Amino acid sequence: MPIHPADAVPEKAQKAVDRIFSPLANEHLVLVYDRTVFGSAKKGMLVTDQRIIVYDDEEQRSVRYAQLTYAYWIALDAPHYKLVLTHDDGTSELNIYTNDAAHLDRIVELIRAQAAPDAWRDAEAAASDAREERIAEAAAVASDGRPIRVNSAPHIDPLCPHCEAPLQSVNERTLDGLLGVRYVYFCPSCRKVLGMSHRQGYLLS
């Protein structure tokens, strides 16, 4: 997805972003045009202290910070980065691009602080519990009875084959010899555990 220059952003929207994130923004935050957001062609996006407003071709929709349940950033072609904010329905994503990784980290912290903190912690705890349960289930089905050897995960985790979200290595480790699965990952978006082998994904359970 292309990163558009700052001059492509409406001046009013850019000033609002600069005011809200100042001095964090420092001209780094860029609104984007992205046809994947809410499944429609998007004209632009405006971040405020209460809402993230998405301008569509036909209508305007908005998402409150309190509705956000997950946020993470991934590196694109250097020096650009992408911040993905997942809506509470678990399907829609809002994308923010910047060229400053430290700035992105600060935005993530801002979102965590302004979103419902209890809900955030509950979601993280639920994801952790689900991951541990899936690991136990996966280990229980090892057919040959041999101990499962634990190896280091690859440096770059793959994307989920279902939703294309970055996968997380299970406990920063991988399971080798488990039904022929070389690496085991958890998708925070789908909330599924997947076995990855030769860049092909399939569910463990």
RODREN-85358 format. One record per residue: residue number from 1; x, y negated, z negated of N, C-alpha, C, CB in turn. Coordinates in nm, 4 decimals. Each point is the difference from the previous one (the first is absolute). Glycine has a CB too. Layout:
% RODREN-85358
NUM,X,Y,Z,X,Y,Z,X,Y,Z,X,Y,Z
...
***
This chain:
% RODREN-85358
1,0.0841,0.1184,0.0000,-0.0841,-0.1184,0.0000,0.0881,-0.1241,0.0000,-0.1835,0.1239,-0.1216
2,0.1560,-0.2168,0.2093,0.0868,-0.1175,0.0113,-0.0139,-0.0940,-0.1186,-0.0166,0.0190,0.2462
3,0.1246,-0.0861,-0.2777,-0.0009,-0.1035,-0.1032,-0.0063,-0.1349,0.0687,0.1319,0.1450,-0.1614
4,-0.2341,-0.2202,0.1344,-0.0199,-0.1261,0.0686,0.0729,-0.1129,-0.0726,-0.2221,0.0814,0.0842
5,0.2710,-0.1793,-0.0114,0.0700,-0.1118,-0.0626,-0.0948,-0.0836,-0.0843,0.1614,-0.0037,0.1901
6,-0.1035,-0.0709,-0.2831,-0.0819,-0.0780,-0.0924,-0.0858,-0.1029,0.0720,0.1737,0.0337,-0.1736
7,-0.1272,-0.0844,0.2882,-0.0775,-0.1026,0.0690,-0.1263,0.0565,0.0636,0.2114,-0.1232,0.0422
8,-0.2275,0.2573,-0.0438,-0.1230,0.0600,0.0502,-0.1087,0.0026,-0.1072,0.1359,0.1387,0.1576
9,-0.0992,-0.1725,-0.2805,-0.0932,0.0008,-0.1118,-0.0691,-0.1353,-0.0089,0.1418,0.1687,-0.1235
10,-0.2743,-0.1715,0.1041,-0.0678,-0.1288,-0.0175,0.0653,-0.0803,-0.1115,-0.2148,0.1013,0.0811
11,0.2351,-0.2300,-0.0573,0.0719,-0.0842,-0.0959,-0.0673,0.0003,-0.1370,0.0772,-0.1431,0.1894
12,-0.2100,0.1375,-0.1909,-0.0721,-0.0019,-0.1268,0.0242,0.1281,-0.0790,-0.1739,-0.1474,0.1031
13,0.1723,0.2602,-0.0328,0.0225,0.1278,-0.0668,0.1412,0.0094,-0.0533,-0.1687,0.1061,0.1481
14,0.2659,-0.1516,-0.0692,0.1393,0.0068,-0.0435,0.0231,-0.0872,-0.1230,0.0705,0.0443,0.2365
15,-0.1325,-0.1638,-0.2389,0.0148,-0.0879,-0.1157,-0.0600,0.0639,-0.1247,-0.0062,-0.1995,0.1516
16,-0.1066,0.2685,-0.1339,-0.0629,0.0661,-0.1141,0.0899,0.1097,-0.0553,-0.2258,-0.0514,0.0952
17,0.2847,0.1288,-0.0061,0.0910,0.1061,-0.0429,0.1209,-0.0587,-0.0707,-0.0762,0.1435,0.1905
18,0.1339,-0.2483,-0.1318,0.1173,-0.0631,-0.0609,-0.0320,-0.0551,-0.1387,0.0845,-0.0570,0.2286
19,-0.2043,-0.0007,-0.2428,-0.0377,-0.0584,-0.1283,-0.0174,0.1081,-0.1061,-0.1114,-0.1895,0.1202
20,0.0498,0.2998,-0.0826,-0.0281,0.1064,-0.0956,0.1276,0.0698,-0.0448,-0.2236,0.0314,0.1051
21,0.3112,-0.0015,-0.0104,0.1193,0.0761,-0.0327,0.1209,-0.0880,-0.0292,-0.0887,0.1816,0.1412
22,0.0752,-0.3124,-0.1240,0.1115,-0.0898,-0.0278,0.0388,0.0091,-0.1474,-0.0751,-0.1545,0.1852
23,0.2051,0.1642,-0.2167,0.1138,-0.0056,0.0932,0.0405,0.1346,0.0579,0.0773,-0.1942,-0.1268
24,-0.1635,0.2953,0.1103,0.0366,0.1327,0.0495,0.0021,0.0062,0.1519,-0.0980,0.0976,-0.2056
25,-0.0005,-0.1624,0.2686,-0.0159,0.0164,0.1443,0.1192,-0.0541,0.0772,-0.2455,-0.0147,-0.0307
26,0.2757,-0.1147,0.0083,0.1169,-0.0590,0.0648,0.0015,0.0274,0.1499,0.1259,0.0259,-0.2133
27,-0.2432,-0.0405,0.2761,-0.0152,0.0157,0.1449,0.0224,0.1426,0.0490,0.0729,-0.2340,0.0216
28,-0.0660,0.3317,-0.1126,0.0285,0.1365,0.0444,-0.1252,0.0780,0.0384,0.1988,-0.0039,-0.1464
29,-0.3099,-0.0229,0.0785,-0.1200,0.0792,0.0232,-0.0598,-0.0320,0.1360,-0.0431,0.0073,-0.2464
30,0.0104,0.0961,0.3223,-0.0513,-0.0174,0.1356,-0.1327,0.0735,0.0127,0.2347,-0.0219,0.0929
31,-0.3365,-0.0468,-0.0469,-0.1257,0.0667,0.0303,0.0150,0.0747,0.1315,-0.1325,-0.1761,-0.1247
32,0.0601,0.2866,0.1382,0.0193,0.0850,0.1175,-0.1310,0.0256,0.0730,0.1941,0.1068,-0.1136
33,-0.1803,-0.0686,0.2380,-0.1111,0.0442,0.0822,0.0126,0.1513,0.0112,-0.0130,-0.2212,0.1305
34,-0.0880,0.2944,-0.1755,0.0132,0.1445,-0.0127,-0.1350,0.0647,0.0299,0.1854,-0.0253,-0.1720
35,-0.1915,0.1060,0.2752,-0.1259,0.0624,0.0389,-0.0385,0.1178,-0.0901,0.0472,-0.0713,0.2333
36,0.0405,0.1084,-0.3260,-0.0302,0.1150,-0.0851,-0.0774,-0.0381,-0.1247,0.2045,0.1076,0.0852
37,-0.2043,-0.2339,-0.1230,-0.0663,-0.0397,-0.1237,-0.1514,0.0082,0.0163,0.1934,-0.1506,-0.0571
38,-0.2567,0.2289,-0.0296,-0.1446,0.0222,0.0044,-0.0463,0.0516,0.1357,-0.0269,-0.1801,-0.1690
39,0.1180,0.2333,0.2493,-0.0371,0.0585,0.1271,-0.0465,-0.1000,0.1032,-0.0586,0.1995,-0.1243
40,0.0994,-0.3238,0.1126,-0.0448,-0.1000,0.0964,0.1133,-0.0949,0.0344,-0.2332,0.0168,-0.0891
41,0.2180,-0.0870,0.2003,0.1006,-0.0978,0.0408,-0.0055,-0.1183,-0.0954,-0.0170,0.0721,0.2426
42,0.1272,-0.1041,-0.3018,0.0052,-0.1003,-0.1059,0.0657,-0.1281,0.0499,0.0100,0.1824,-0.1714
43,-0.0675,-0.2964,0.1361,0.0573,-0.1284,0.0403,0.1051,-0.0483,-0.0987,-0.2146,-0.0561,0.1125
44,0.1985,0.0868,-0.2385,0.0965,-0.0477,-0.0980,-0.0398,0.0381,-0.1400,0.0554,-0.1872,0.1497
45,0.0313,0.1563,-0.2438,-0.0261,0.0357,-0.1378,0.0483,-0.1122,-0.0904,0.0197,0.2458,0.0539
46,-0.0958,-0.2744,-0.1578,0.0342,-0.1058,-0.0938,-0.0003,0.0566,-0.1414,-0.0984,-0.1757,0.1534
47,0.2077,0.1578,-0.2258,0.0101,0.0470,-0.1373,-0.0281,-0.1165,-0.0937,0.1680,0.1781,0.0655
48,-0.2620,-0.1605,-0.1571,-0.0281,-0.1007,-0.1019,0.0237,0.0620,-0.1370,-0.1697,-0.1162,0.1495
49,0.1484,0.0368,-0.2550,0.0241,0.0536,-0.1337,-0.1064,0.0998,-0.0415,0.1129,-0.2121,-0.0591
50,-0.2265,0.2153,0.1277,-0.1065,0.0924,-0.0354,-0.0302,0.1024,0.1091,-0.0938,-0.1791,-0.1410
51,0.1179,0.1420,0.2641,-0.0411,0.0875,0.1094,0.1065,0.0077,0.1086,-0.2379,-0.0560,-0.0489
52,0.2317,0.1639,0.1235,0.0727,0.0092,0.1263,-0.1064,-0.0040,0.1082,0.1964,0.1356,-0.0989
53,-0.1978,-0.2410,0.1761,-0.1058,-0.0224,0.0984,0.0487,0.0444,0.1373,-0.0916,-0.1936,-0.1346
54,0.0146,0.2768,0.1996,0.0336,0.0494,0.1326,-0.0957,-0.0617,0.1006,0.0899,0.2167,-0.0951
55,-0.0337,-0.2781,0.1967,-0.0808,-0.0608,0.1047,-0.0083,0.0958,0.1177,0.0670,-0.2326,-0.0738
56,-0.1885,0.2821,0.1015,-0.0218,0.0889,0.1133,-0.0470,-0.0809,0.1196,-0.0553,0.1908,-0.1546
57,0.0456,-0.1234,0.2690,-0.0514,-0.0655,0.1194,-0.1468,-0.0375,-0.0178,0.1641,0.1279,0.1402
58,-0.2391,-0.0447,-0.2098,-0.1437,-0.0215,-0.0079,-0.0481,-0.0410,-0.1388,-0.0230,0.1650,0.1810
59,0.1005,-0.1365,-0.2834,-0.0473,-0.0307,-0.1346,0.1189,-0.0188,-0.0932,-0.2120,0.1306,0.0406
60,0.1836,-0.1871,-0.1550,0.1028,-0.0198,-0.1020,-0.0280,0.0939,-0.1167,0.0324,-0.2425,0.0689
61,0.0702,0.3165,-0.1084,-0.0132,0.0881,-0.1151,0.1073,-0.0374,-0.1009,-0.0960,0.1874,0.1422
62,0.0752,-0.1498,-0.2647,0.0993,-0.0326,-0.1018,0.0112,0.1137,-0.1002,-0.0474,-0.2449,0.0285
63,0.1630,0.2507,-0.0921,0.0270,0.0994,-0.1030,0.0565,-0.0721,-0.1212,0.0416,0.1824,0.1722
64,-0.0954,-0.1560,-0.2898,0.0515,-0.0617,-0.1217,0.1220,0.0767,-0.0498,-0.2311,-0.0816,-0.0591
65,0.3197,0.0109,-0.0093,0.1152,0.0666,-0.0598,-0.0448,0.1151,-0.0894,0.1291,-0.2152,0.0092
66,-0.2389,0.1950,-0.0811,-0.0462,0.1027,-0.0930,-0.0411,0.1279,0.0712,-0.0747,-0.1802,-0.1526
67,0.0496,0.1723,0.2832,-0.0387,0.1184,0.0754,0.1201,0.0799,0.0493,-0.2058,-0.1198,0.0678
68,0.3240,0.0606,-0.0769,0.1188,0.0681,0.0496,0.0450,0.1047,-0.1003,0.0682,-0.2052,0.1282
69,-0.0412,0.3243,-0.0790,0.0391,0.1088,-0.0889,0.1412,0.0495,0.0259,-0.2376,0.0646,-0.0122
70,0.3000,-0.1084,0.1190,0.1340,0.0494,0.0305,0.0720,-0.1023,0.0858,-0.0778,0.2400,-0.0142
71,0.2062,-0.2577,-0.0110,0.0805,-0.0922,0.0793,0.1411,0.0536,0.0098,-0.1416,-0.1958,-0.0711
72,0.2001,0.1873,0.1873,0.1384,0.0428,0.0168,0.0576,-0.0727,0.1198,-0.0471,0.2272,-0.1021
73,0.1774,-0.2265,0.1165,0.0609,-0.0631,0.1167,0.0952,0.0968,0.0652,-0.0222,-0.2266,-0.1034
74,0.0338,0.2166,0.2349,0.0913,0.0836,0.0768,0.0825,-0.0895,0.0911,-0.1597,0.1971,-0.0088
75,0.2799,-0.1542,0.0373,0.0883,-0.0760,0.0875,-0.0358,0.0271,0.1452,0.1834,0.0081,-0.1721
76,-0.1879,-0.1145,0.2504,-0.0145,0.0125,0.1440,0.1376,-0.0233,0.0603,-0.2441,-0.0778,-0.0030
77,0.2492,0.0396,0.1295,0.1284,-0.0368,0.0582,0.0552,-0.1183,-0.0777,-0.0689,0.0847,0.2294
78,0.1873,-0.0681,-0.2860,0.0590,-0.1058,-0.0823,0.0010,-0.1317,0.0767,0.1426,0.1696,-0.1203
79,-0.1670,-0.2817,0.0538,-0.0161,-0.0167,-0.1448,-0.1451,-0.0100,-0.0436,0.2186,-0.1126,-0.0019
80,-0.3103,0.1741,0.0745,-0.1417,-0.0176,-0.0306,-0.0516,0.1139,-0.0877,-0.0303,-0.1222,0.2170
81,-0.0690,0.0909,-0.2976,-0.0601,0.0976,-0.0896,-0.1515,-0.0099,0.0095,0.1992,-0.0116,-0.1552
82,-0.2658,0.1180,0.1166,-0.1453,0.0057,0.0073,-0.0554,0.0340,-0.1384,0.0088,0.0703,0.2444
83,-0.1022,-0.1499,-0.2899,-0.0699,0.0276,-0.1252,-0.1388,0.0518,0.0337,0.1308,-0.1793,-0.1243
84,-0.1646,0.2968,0.0766,-0.1292,0.0608,0.0287,-0.0851,-0.0032,-0.1262,0.1019,0.1489,0.1782
85,-0.2177,-0.2083,-0.1678,-0.0939,-0.0079,-0.1117,-0.1195,0.0878,0.0333,0.0751,-0.2358,-0.0611
86,-0.1010,0.3354,-0.0201,-0.1063,0.0947,0.0298,-0.1273,-0.0377,-0.0745,0.1704,0.1801,0.0382
87,-0.2796,-0.1904,0.0349,-0.1304,-0.0333,-0.0557,-0.0499,0.1162,-0.0845,-0.0514,-0.1500,0.1965
88,-0.0405,0.1212,-0.2884,-0.0404,0.1031,-0.0949,-0.0807,0.1127,0.0619,0.0019,-0.1743,-0.1712
89,-0.0443,0.1625,0.2975,-0.0684,0.1131,0.0618,0.0997,0.1030,0.0516,-0.1893,-0.1510,0.0623
90,0.3176,0.1192,-0.0721,0.1031,0.0962,0.0361,0.0242,0.0151,0.1482,-0.0586,0.1152,-0.2033
91,-0.0062,-0.1973,0.2856,0.0161,0.0167,0.1440,0.0531,-0.1251,0.0688,-0.1845,0.1641,-0.0073
92,0.1464,-0.2805,-0.0392,0.0372,-0.1232,0.0687,0.1295,-0.0562,-0.0565,-0.2415,-0.0475,0.0452
93,0.3265,-0.0019,0.0413,0.1267,-0.0560,-0.0434,0.0171,-0.1411,0.0538,0.0988,0.2297,-0.0091
94,-0.0409,-0.3160,-0.0731,0.0334,-0.1359,0.0393,0.1508,-0.0093,0.0066,-0.2104,-0.0960,-0.1056
95,0.2626,0.0412,0.2127,0.1444,-0.0037,0.0200,0.0537,-0.1421,-0.0089,-0.0175,0.2031,0.1433
96,0.1206,-0.2225,-0.2233,0.0699,-0.1277,-0.0099,0.1448,0.0235,0.0392,-0.1557,-0.0845,-0.1833
97,0.2092,-0.0015,0.2667,0.1386,0.0132,0.0429,0.0830,-0.1157,-0.0548,-0.0739,0.1206,0.2085
98,0.1969,-0.0932,-0.2412,0.0917,-0.1027,-0.0450,0.1408,0.0419,0.0392,-0.1524,-0.0651,-0.1926
99,0.2466,-0.0277,0.1844,0.1392,0.0347,0.0289,0.0855,-0.0048,-0.1259,-0.0280,-0.0895,0.2317
100,-0.0350,0.0977,-0.3471,0.0727,-0.0084,-0.1259,-0.0483,0.1115,-0.0925,0.0294,-0.2512,0.0261
101,0.0543,0.3529,-0.0469,-0.0398,0.1149,-0.0813,-0.0277,-0.0399,-0.1444,0.1355,0.1471,0.1486
102,-0.0528,-0.2358,-0.2040,-0.0201,-0.0439,-0.1381,-0.1340,-0.0714,-0.0145,0.2488,-0.0210,-0.0303
103,-0.2847,-0.0564,0.1308,-0.1281,-0.0699,-0.0006,-0.1148,0.1002,-0.0019,0.1029,-0.1930,0.1241
104,-0.0892,0.3002,-0.0462,-0.1040,0.1020,0.0024,-0.0168,0.0648,-0.1369,0.0491,0.0412,0.2415
105,0.0618,-0.0135,-0.3069,-0.0079,0.0602,-0.1329,-0.0754,-0.0907,-0.0962,0.2157,0.1201,0.0421
106,-0.1926,-0.2509,-0.0311,-0.0692,-0.0950,-0.0871,-0.1500,-0.0006,0.0304,0.2091,-0.1415,-0.0134
107,-0.2455,0.1533,0.1406,-0.1416,0.0026,0.0362,-0.0669,0.1239,-0.0585,0.0496,-0.1270,0.2120
108,0.0186,0.2404,-0.2041,-0.0552,0.1225,-0.0574,-0.0266,-0.0189,-0.1493,0.1224,0.1379,0.1724
109,-0.0276,-0.2003,-0.2421,-0.0187,-0.0239,-0.1427,-0.1166,-0.0948,-0.0247,0.2444,0.0383,-0.0371
110,-0.2594,-0.1390,0.1245,-0.1116,-0.0933,-0.0125,-0.1324,0.0729,0.0157,0.1439,-0.1850,0.0881
111,-0.1495,0.2748,0.0085,-0.1229,0.0761,0.0240,-0.0314,0.0887,-0.1202,0.0443,-0.0030,0.2485
112,0.0582,0.0669,-0.3016,-0.0222,0.0847,-0.1170,-0.0540,-0.0813,-0.1175,0.1840,0.1519,0.0774
113,-0.1324,-0.2728,-0.0934,-0.0412,-0.0838,-0.1121,-0.1420,-0.0514,0.0177,0.2377,-0.0655,-0.0339
114,-0.2755,0.0329,0.1585,-0.1305,-0.0603,0.0236,-0.1087,0.1035,0.0239,0.1160,-0.1969,0.0936
115,-0.0780,0.3148,-0.0464,-0.0978,0.1075,0.0121,-0.0343,0.0482,-0.1406,0.0887,0.0694,0.2293
116,-0.1930,0.0099,-0.2396,-0.0384,0.0502,-0.1322,0.1108,0.0903,-0.0528,-0.2467,-0.0134,0.0587
117,0.3206,-0.0303,-0.1610,0.1152,0.0781,-0.0445,-0.0366,0.1382,-0.0515,0.1092,-0.2127,-0.0554
118,-0.2233,0.2240,-0.0149,-0.0400,0.1305,-0.0513,-0.0307,0.0963,0.1139,-0.0909,-0.1100,-0.2055
119,0.0207,0.0599,0.3072,-0.0327,0.0840,0.1149,0.1265,0.0432,0.0724,-0.2200,-0.1173,0.0240
120,0.3167,0.0257,-0.0160,0.1267,0.0326,0.0666,0.0703,0.1134,-0.0735,0.0216,-0.2377,0.0807
121,-0.0116,0.2245,-0.2135,0.0673,0.1034,-0.0785,-0.0752,0.1321,0.0075,0.0892,-0.1763,-0.1532
122,-0.2231,0.1693,0.1497,-0.0794,0.1223,0.0079,0.0218,0.0704,0.1330,-0.1702,-0.1014,-0.1523
123,0.1756,0.0231,0.2604,0.0211,0.0587,0.1324,0.1374,0.0647,0.0095,-0.1530,-0.1711,0.0996
124,0.2546,0.1030,-0.1533,0.1348,0.0564,0.0021,0.0063,0.1279,-0.0830,0.0957,-0.2303,0.0306
125,-0.1609,0.2306,-0.1464,0.0006,0.1186,-0.0858,-0.0735,0.1155,0.0662,0.0100,-0.1472,-0.2019
126,-0.1231,0.1162,0.2666,-0.0759,0.1045,0.0684,0.0804,0.0604,0.1139,-0.2123,-0.1162,-0.0608
127,0.2830,0.0312,0.1349,0.0830,0.0496,0.1100,0.1111,0.0891,-0.0530,-0.0517,-0.2060,0.1332
128,0.1113,0.1662,-0.2447,0.1074,0.0795,-0.0594,-0.0524,0.1345,-0.0482,0.1175,-0.2103,-0.0680
129,-0.2344,0.2094,0.0021,-0.0584,0.1249,-0.0480,-0.0341,0.0929,0.1158,-0.0909,-0.1210,-0.1990
130,0.0335,0.0634,0.3058,-0.0356,0.0811,0.1163,0.1238,0.0604,0.0637,-0.2002,-0.1441,0.0388
131,0.3074,0.0644,-0.0330,0.1242,0.0501,0.0584,0.0546,0.1177,-0.0803,0.0500,-0.2295,0.0877
132,-0.0505,0.2169,-0.2210,0.0506,0.1075,-0.0849,-0.0851,0.1257,0.0153,0.0881,-0.1702,-0.1623
133,-0.2202,0.1531,0.1732,-0.0878,0.1151,0.0168,0.0265,0.0702,0.1325,-0.1728,-0.1133,-0.1409
134,0.1920,0.0344,0.2475,0.0265,0.0602,0.1300,0.1343,0.0724,0.0012,-0.1373,-0.1790,0.1080
135,0.2353,0.1235,-0.1760,0.1307,0.0663,-0.0074,-0.0154,0.1354,-0.0675,0.1181,-0.2232,-0.0093
136,-0.1931,0.2258,-0.1010,-0.0205,0.1255,-0.0720,-0.0744,0.1009,0.0861,-0.0023,-0.1257,-0.2159
137,-0.1000,0.0774,0.2884,-0.0752,0.0890,0.0872,0.0883,0.0560,0.1106,-0.2076,-0.1290,-0.0506
138,0.2899,0.0413,0.1093,0.0870,0.0435,0.1089,0.1015,0.1019,-0.0487,-0.0301,-0.2214,0.1110
139,0.0855,0.1980,-0.2294,0.0992,0.0930,-0.0543,-0.0628,0.1350,-0.0296,0.1265,-0.1921,-0.0973
140,-0.2540,0.1921,0.0589,-0.0666,0.1241,-0.0380,-0.0246,0.0924,0.1178,-0.1055,-0.1231,-0.1850
141,0.1070,0.0682,0.3079,-0.0309,0.0824,0.1166,0.1243,0.0479,0.0725,-0.2114,-0.1245,0.0227
142,0.3285,0.1047,-0.0805,0.1224,0.0530,0.0614,-0.0120,0.1514,0.0070,0.1402,-0.1939,-0.0877
143,-0.1460,0.2482,0.2076,-0.0380,0.1397,0.0186,0.1085,0.1002,-0.0362,-0.1484,-0.0787,0.1766
144,0.2751,0.0427,-0.1616,0.1049,0.0997,-0.0205,0.0489,0.0060,-0.1440,0.0670,-0.0348,0.2348
145,-0.1138,-0.0531,-0.3216,0.0366,0.0060,-0.1394,0.1371,-0.0535,-0.0338,-0.1458,0.1901,-0.0110
146,0.2212,-0.2350,0.1120,0.1327,-0.0538,-0.0286,-0.0114,-0.1395,-0.0598,0.0973,0.1362,0.1872
147,0.0005,-0.1749,-0.2695,-0.0016,-0.1373,-0.0527,0.0059,-0.1013,0.1134,0.1118,0.0789,-0.2102
148,-0.1806,-0.1893,0.1920,-0.0002,-0.1055,0.1007,0.1208,-0.0893,-0.0225,-0.2524,0.0069,0.0175
149,0.3353,-0.0174,0.0830,0.1209,-0.0800,-0.0121,-0.0321,-0.1468,0.0244,0.1399,0.1958,0.0739
150,-0.0827,-0.2834,-0.1542,-0.0245,-0.1434,0.0110,0.1190,-0.0662,0.0665,-0.1459,0.0033,-0.2051
151,0.1207,-0.0759,0.3134,0.1053,-0.0687,0.0743,-0.0281,-0.1488,0.0048,0.0406,0.2053,0.1373
152,0.0562,-0.2820,-0.0903,-0.0183,-0.1436,0.0153,-0.0889,-0.0284,0.1195,0.2240,-0.0426,-0.1041
153,-0.3064,-0.0601,0.0925,-0.0878,-0.0392,0.1095,0.0775,-0.0797,0.1028,-0.1967,-0.0016,-0.1546
154,0.1506,-0.0030,0.2793,0.0644,-0.0849,0.1000,-0.0103,-0.1462,-0.0405,-0.0527,0.1677,0.1791
155,0.1450,-0.2490,-0.1331,0.0054,-0.1404,-0.0410,-0.1237,-0.0769,0.0444,0.2485,0.0106,0.0119
156,-0.2982,0.0178,0.1079,-0.1164,-0.0706,0.0531,-0.1180,0.0961,0.0022,0.1463,-0.1531,0.1403
157,-0.2506,0.1217,-0.2148,-0.1177,0.0847,-0.0021,-0.0823,-0.0209,0.1268,-0.0023,-0.0076,-0.2515
158,-0.0634,0.1121,0.3008,-0.0810,-0.0120,0.1219,-0.1331,-0.0672,-0.0292,0.1093,0.2051,0.0918
159,-0.1875,-0.2245,0.0147,-0.1338,-0.0566,-0.0129,-0.1019,0.1123,-0.0075,0.0701,-0.2069,0.1254
160,-0.1803,0.1793,-0.1922,-0.1072,0.0984,-0.0109,-0.0605,0.0254,0.1382,-0.0485,-0.0734,-0.2379
161,0.0323,0.1991,0.2788,-0.0577,0.0288,0.1317,-0.1488,-0.0314,0.0071,0.1711,0.1765,0.0284
162,-0.2339,-0.2012,-0.1430,-0.1433,-0.0273,-0.0022,-0.0315,-0.1491,0.0035,-0.0304,0.2109,-0.1262
163,0.1037,-0.2893,0.0456,-0.0301,-0.1432,-0.0087,0.1198,-0.0884,0.0329,-0.1698,0.0552,-0.1710
164,0.2862,0.0056,0.1989,0.1222,-0.0714,0.0378,0.0569,-0.0855,-0.1129,-0.0841,-0.0017,0.2325
165,0.0410,0.0261,-0.3556,0.0599,-0.0696,-0.1136,0.1323,0.0672,-0.0362,-0.2289,-0.0680,-0.0859
166,0.3259,-0.0071,0.0332,0.1265,0.0617,-0.0411,-0.0242,0.1024,-0.1108,0.1244,-0.2102,0.0632
167,-0.0667,0.3285,-0.0471,-0.0135,0.1046,-0.1001,0.1037,-0.0161,-0.1099,-0.0909,0.1535,0.1745
168,0.0583,-0.1058,-0.2916,0.0911,-0.0057,-0.1139,0.0516,0.1396,-0.0309,-0.1214,-0.2004,-0.0929
169,0.2531,0.2115,0.0726,0.0572,0.1281,-0.0398,-0.0540,0.0386,-0.1369,0.2090,-0.0449,0.1351
170,-0.2421,0.1710,-0.1522,-0.0538,0.0460,-0.1273,0.1085,-0.0059,-0.1061,-0.1650,0.1488,0.1185
171,0.1429,-0.2337,-0.2188,0.0958,-0.0160,-0.1094,0.1413,-0.0266,0.0500,-0.1416,0.1499,-0.1375
172,0.1537,-0.2161,0.2508,0.1285,-0.0293,0.0617,0.0795,0.1271,0.0285,0.0011,-0.2197,-0.1176
173,-0.0714,0.3307,0.1274,0.0630,0.1279,0.0315,-0.0849,0.0694,0.1053,0.1007,0.0200,-0.2331
174,-0.0470,0.0853,0.2899,-0.0769,0.0777,0.0957,0.0062,0.1461,-0.0383,0.0456,-0.1672,0.1818
175,-0.1414,0.2444,-0.1349,-0.0059,0.1427,-0.0276,0.0386,0.0753,0.1260,-0.1797,-0.0332,-0.1751
176,0.2770,0.1213,0.1638,0.0486,0.0767,0.1132,-0.0365,0.1462,-0.0228,0.1903,-0.1640,0.0418
177,-0.2320,0.2332,0.0630,-0.0356,0.1396,-0.0120,-0.1447,0.0219,-0.0372,0.2314,0.0430,-0.0626
178,-0.3100,-0.1478,0.0586,-0.1414,0.0109,-0.0355,-0.0820,0.0218,0.1270,0.0335,-0.1488,-0.2032
179,-0.0687,0.2731,0.2294,-0.0793,0.0332,0.1184,0.0604,-0.0586,0.1268,-0.2032,0.0088,-0.1436
180,0.3348,-0.0132,0.1492,0.0658,-0.0529,0.1182,-0.0007,-0.1506,0.0088,-0.0625,0.2058,0.1116
181,0.0175,-0.2736,-0.2159,-0.0054,-0.1454,0.0001,0.1322,-0.0546,-0.0528,-0.2515,0.0031,-0.0324
182,0.3143,-0.0897,0.1082,0.1293,-0.0520,-0.0422,-0.0157,-0.1190,-0.0946,0.0983,0.0785,0.2162
183,-0.1888,-0.1709,-0.1841,-0.0171,-0.1188,-0.0826,-0.1456,-0.0130,-0.0436,0.1906,-0.1132,0.1197
184,-0.2107,0.0663,-0.2399,-0.1346,-0.0212,-0.0529,-0.0169,-0.1478,-0.0312,-0.0088,0.2348,-0.0959
185,-0.1009,-0.2923,0.1453,-0.0239,-0.1428,-0.0173,-0.1406,-0.0237,-0.0518,0.1623,-0.0515,0.1836
186,-0.1810,-0.0681,-0.2390,-0.1314,-0.0439,-0.0459,-0.0388,-0.1246,0.0772,0.0382,0.0976,-0.2306
187,-0.1610,-0.0998,0.2846,-0.0497,-0.1178,0.0710,-0.0868,-0.0813,-0.0966,0.0055,0.1222,0.2251
188,0.0374,-0.2434,-0.2640,-0.0787,-0.0801,-0.0941,-0.1293,-0.0524,0.0604,0.2114,-0.0634,-0.1101
189,-0.2193,0.0620,0.2424,-0.1210,-0.0490,0.0655,-0.1055,0.1102,0.0079,0.1380,-0.1629,0.1328
190,-0.0979,0.2795,-0.0783,-0.0919,0.1141,0.0094,-0.0137,0.0729,-0.1331,0.0613,0.0245,0.2403
191,0.0378,-0.0468,-0.3306,0.0080,0.0724,-0.1263,0.0056,0.1504,0.0251,-0.1254,-0.1853,-0.1151
192,0.2112,0.2254,0.2092,0.0184,0.1406,0.0325,0.1474,0.0354,-0.0106,-0.2013,-0.0037,0.1517
193,0.2268,0.1304,-0.1796,0.1362,0.0514,0.0015,0.0215,0.0704,0.1322,0.0052,0.0253,-0.2523
194,0.1049,-0.0552,0.3188,0.0275,0.0577,0.1306,0.1364,0.0655,0.0008,-0.1451,-0.1718,0.1085
195,0.1550,0.2805,-0.0316,0.1297,0.0602,0.0258,0.0481,-0.0478,0.1350,-0.0551,0.2027,-0.1404
196,0.1798,-0.2439,0.1496,0.0546,-0.0535,0.1237,0.1117,0.0913,0.0486,-0.0602,-0.2361,-0.0685
197,0.0509,0.2782,0.1923,0.1033,0.0834,0.0591,0.0141,-0.0383,0.1459,-0.0471,0.1894,-0.1613
198,0.1680,-0.2264,0.2015,0.0268,-0.0405,0.1382,-0.0933,-0.1126,0.0439,0.0787,0.2325,0.0505
199,-0.1000,-0.3260,-0.1421,-0.0807,-0.1194,0.0255,-0.1471,0.0309,0.0263,0.2036,-0.1060,0.0910
200,-0.2481,0.2253,-0.1250,-0.1407,0.0338,0.0151,-0.0622,0.0105,-0.1382,0.0440,0.1218,0.2179
201,-0.1623,-0.1801,-0.2361,-0.0618,0.0001,-0.1310,-0.1179,0.0951,-0.0067,0.0740,-0.2340,-0.0299
202,-0.0908,0.3010,-0.0817,-0.1190,0.0793,-0.0232,-0.0257,0.0058,-0.1492,0.0401,0.1361,0.2088
203,-0.1663,-0.1207,-0.2455,-0.0371,-0.0016,-0.1404,0.0458,0.1273,-0.0693,-0.1964,-0.1446,0.0541
204,0.2408,0.1288,-0.1768,0.0389,0.1161,-0.0785,-0.1212,0.0738,-0.0544,0.2121,-0.1154,-0.0594
205,-0.3202,0.0453,0.0404,-0.1177,0.0645,-0.0577,-0.1245,-0.0430,0.0753,0.1111,0.0094,-0.2250
***
